[in-house]
Amino acid sequence: MSGAQRGPVVVLGCRVRFERRVWTVAAVGGGGVRLMAEEGGEVVAVLLSLLFADPAFEVLDGPGVPRLLPWGLWEALPAAVRERALAWERHVREVETGRPGGEGDGGAARSEYDPTLRTLAQREAAKAAELTALGVAASAVTVRRMRARYRDGGLWGLVDGRAVRSRSVLGRADERLVGAVVEVLEENRGRSRGTLGRLRVYTDRLLVQRFGEGVVPVPSVSTFNRLVHALGDGSGLVGSRRQHRWRSARPTPPFTPTVVMAPGELVMMDSTLLDVFTVLDNGVEERAELTIALDVATRSICAAVLRPKGTRSVDAAVLLAQMLVPARMRPHWPEAFSMEQSVIPYERLVSVDERLRGVAARPVITPRTVVVDQDNVFVSASFVAACESLGITMQPTPPANGPAKGHVERAFGSIGTLFSQYVAGYTGTDVTRRGQDPEGEAVWTLRQLDELLQEWIVCGWQVREHDGLRHPMMPRTALSPNEMWAALVAVCGHVPVPLGQDDYIELMPLVRQKINDYGIRIDYRTYDHKVLNPYREQRSTAADGLWEIHYNPHSPGQVWVRLPKADAPRGYEWVTVPWIHHSLVRAPFTDFTWQYVRGTVARRGDRVQHEHDLALALRELLERTGAGLGSPRERVVAARAGAASATGAGAAVACGGADRSLEEPGVGVRLPWEVGLSRPGDGGVDGVLYESGNPFDDEDEADAQGEEVRDAVLSAGAAATGSRDDEEGEPWQPVGAMKVYDPLKEAMRW
């Protein structure tokens, strides 16, 4: 026999069940079988087809069909175990057939094992005596047992069972001890990690408390440590917190690779602290927070927003807007950075989208699905509304699951090794790699660092070969993100999605409120202007009767209100309404700064007085920190406010076709920063809103500009009676500019 038997077969002498009776097979041949009943001795002849067709047919005992030896398991056995099994196979064959090689062995059988001369019992006894003489303790019962094992399992049945017995990773540990260790490990999940000695003490206390002193002893230190590793290594309960986070975030196998074939089909967004210290206002050094959008199909960084620590939902919405807008060429960039000089099919794209003329070599991709984590930035109502308004499907990942957006996580690592480590003020990837004083090495402001990052994305990331990008016709050649986009856009096409000023406002956070007699109040800030007069205490046309109001957390000095207008193209217009104390607080501030001031000022009067007190406290904070005074916390708060306001214009937003005035509230739309609008004939890209940030680079230029404004207003004199300002209302000054009192104009009003 060469293997184990699998399933019984009908052979001479076996017992079968047929027609609910037990029979013995007396003869087999000619397609039929003769059966002899065990009760009564009746003999019948039955066709095999009829026998097998009987529903009650069953082979009660008999040899099985040979099956193959599990060679994989056989080869894994120790050599000594295999040799012992092969030796027993030769002994068993010799007992049964008289020849060690079995019935096919042509040699002569020894007399003591010749079946014609000796009975089976005599042959078994002879084999037991032979093995005993050779030094292998065996009896006739042992030989008989090995014959049975060989008949049932073949060669595998002769293998020593101790060699194939499955062993538990826990060994022979007491189940009560194992349960106590598991309970202690689970209780320490999420806590600061200690040594295994602490776990041993906690386990001993639990066993004494539950079972009594000395009932369940704790094993030796080495045995206990092996048990803890066996129980905790696979689940991440032992080791560093970083290892635990990695194991807990790892998805359950099997893994299915994501196949993306079109630009924008899958875009991943995420935020992280950049490993570089920047110099904020007042000389405060702090790490900036980077938010990027990565297109999976081309591995292109479609947009990147750099902000002070504390990214808001508006930054994520601006990130969406940046993806849809071509990246402008900066004045100091060489011509090689332009899309015209790249591998991108420039002429064909310009014929489809005129906005691409003269821009930088960065793809313009419209996302269809964005993958984000469940951070408050990405699951906020404003970001969800922004995705809905742009027709984008949002796919949140499971909580604390980095591998679900592994492409963007890996991109952050590449940014650290390809960009951050070459920038002054580099912190290292973790505390073990940090220098003695990385804060002291910081020299770049947030805006300068953003300029460096945007330049590196165009000339470093987008043209660098990526091993995960392969063209079907050139599978051995790695492509750059720009090359991959050029290949895919030729197949999938490009559809421009221009964004106008109204679209930008739609991306801002939204609140719905009434327009009261005193105006609009949001978080103890009152916004008011005469353009609201026809709508005070009136219900809107919405179902809830409230008015739609948008605001920018990075520049809360004004809000936008959607008001109906019959002659407008869309039936409504956006009206900019200023904060009533914008002339009191000239320095830039953010909602983060306002919340800090609110936490430091106690309310001593009504809401109006409290708001005035908050405005005074905010001005004092900004002036105090601007002079280099104040506590470290106050300096950090003010520095973040200045940096966030300065970079609040970081998005290049495509403007719609309407030519709006940016100078008059109630008529046009005032953006939260001073902007330059490229119009046809201006020499720029038509309909593209560019960042210009703070209109004044230093205080002297700001003072000079203020003098020009003051002189222009005072020189108007009595001629202001018929001016446009007199007819449509005095325009309010933007945040940061001085509102000049004109006594002549005020006299004409009375």
Secondary structure, 3 states (H helix, E strand, C coil): CCCCEEEECCCCCCEEEECCEEEEEEEEECCEEEEEECCCCCEEEEEHHHHHHCCCCEEEECCEEECCCCHHHHHHCCHHHHHHHHHHHHHHHHHHHCCCCCCCCCCCCCHHHCCCCCCHHHHHHHHHHHHHHCCCCCCHHHHHHHHHHHHHHHHHHCCCHHHHCCCCCCCCCCHHHHHHHHHHHHHCCCCCCCCHHHHHHHHHHHHHHHHCCCCCCCCCHHHHHHHHHHHHCCCCCCCCHHHHHHHHHCCCCCCCCCCCCCCCCCEEEEEEEEEEEEECHHHCEEEEEEEEEEECCCCEEEEEEEECCCCCHHHHHHHHHHHCCCCCCCCCCCHHHEHHHCCCCHHHHHHHCHHHCCCECCCCCCCCEEEECCCCCCCCHHHHHHHHHCCCEEEECCCCCHHHHHHHHHHHHHHHHHCHHHCCCECCCCHHHCCCCHHHHCCCEHHHHHHHHHHHHHHHHCCCCEEEEEECCEEEEEECHHHHHHHHHHHHCCCCCCCCHHHHHHCCCEEEECCECCEEEECCEEECCHHHHHHCCCCCCCCCCCEEEEECCCCCCEEEEEEECCCCCCCEEEEEEEECCCCCCCCCCCHHHHHHHHCCCCCCCCHHHHHHHHHHHHHHHHHHHHCCCCCHHHHHHHHHHHHHHHCCCCCCEECCCCCCCCCCCCCCCCCCCCEEEECCCCCCCCCEEEECCCCCCCHHHHHHHHHHHHHHHHCCHHHHHHCHHHHHCCCCCCCCCCCCCCHHHHHHHC
